[in-house]
Amino acid sequence: MTGAKRYVTMQTATASKERTLVLLFEAALRHMRTGASALEKKDRIKAATSLDKACQIVLELQSTLKPEVAPKLVSDLIEIYTFTAARLSRAIASGDVKDVIEAERAFRPVADGFTQAAQQQMATAKPTANVTP
């Protein structure tokens, strides 16, 4: 295992729930960009691999939603995640980069909003361990 891979493994293993979700949002967007770039270069195999990874992350994020906590918000997020996953799947099938652009356009505001909320929460969270010098 390379040093970079060990770092990423350690980062995700020790991350808070909020940080883990931020990492998932970032990974989904990264895979969307990689897939779009591959489609532009006519590399359908690389595009399909990247877009499938993005789609799987989006569907995993959707599976973590808890409608009992915020029914309206969850309903809206389900629509966005479903749209995003459908566009990514369509891009894999059609090879049309426009589908990836539409998926990212729908998904990015959710990712950005969650990232901002998580950063605010982490900044205001009280430390859980008492450290004395």
N, C-alpha and C positions, 0 to 999 in steps of 0.2 A: 504494500500500500504506500502510495506516495505521500509526502508530507502534506500536500494540499488536500488530498483525500482524507487523511487523518484529521486535519483541521476541521473540514466540513463535517465529518462524522462526529467529532467531539462537540462542535458548535450545535448541531441539531440534537444531540443526546442530552445536552445540558440546558437547552433553551426552555424558556417559559412557554406556556400554552400560546400566549399572544405572539411571542417571537416565532414560534413554530408556524403559526398561521401566516405571519408576514413572510416567512421564508417560502411557504407554499405559494402565496400570491406572486412573489417575485419569480419563482421558478416557472409558474404557468405563463407569465408574461414573457420571460426569457425564451421559453420553448415556442411561444407564438411567433416571436421575432425571428428565431432561428428557422422555423418552418416557413415563414413568409419569404425569408431570404433564399431558402433552398428552392421554393417554388419559382422565384424570379430567375434562378439559375437553372431551372428545368431539372432539378435533382429531386424527383418525386419520391424516391426511397428515403432520403434524409428528411424531406418535408413530412412524409407520412409518420416517420418515427417521432419527430419533434412535436407535430400537431397531436398525435395520439397521446403523448406524455402530457401535453397541456390539457387535453380533453379529460384525461383520467384525473388530473389534479382538480379541475373544475368540478367534476362529478363527486370527488371525495369531499371537497368543500361543501357541496350541496348536501351531502349525506350527514354533515355535522350540524346542520341547522336544527334549531329547536323551536317549532311553531308555538309551543305553549308559553314561551318567554315573550315573544313579540310577533303575534300572528300576521299582522299587516306587513311588517318588515320582511319576515320570512317568505311570505307570499311573493313580494316584489323580488327578493333575491332568487327565489326558485325560478321565476320567469327569466331573469337575467342569466342565471347559470344554464338554464335549459337552452335559451337562445344561443349562448356562447358555445356550448357543447355541440349543438346542431350545426352551427356555422363551421366549427372546426372539422366536424365529420364531413360536412359537404365539401370543404376545401380539400380534404384528403381524397375524396372521390372524384372531384372535378378538376383539381389542380389549379383552381382559380384563387389567386392571392387576395382578391377583393373580399372573399368570404373570411379570410383571416383578419383582414383590416376591420371588417364589421364586428367580428368576435372581440377583437382587442378594444375597439371603441366602446363596446357595451361593458366589457369586463374591467377596463382600467379604472373608471371612477370608483367602482366598488373596492378594488385593490388599494387605490390611493386613500380612500376614506377609511378603510380598515387600518391601514398602516398609520395614518395620522392619529386615529383613536387609540391604537395600541401604544404608540409612542407617548401620547399624553398620559395614558394610564401607567405606563412603566415609569415615566418621569415623576408622577405624583405618588406612586406606590411607596409605602413605607418598607424599609428593609425588614426581612423576616428574621434575620439572625442578629443577635447582640454580639458585637465585636468589641472587646475591651483591649486596650493597649497593654 
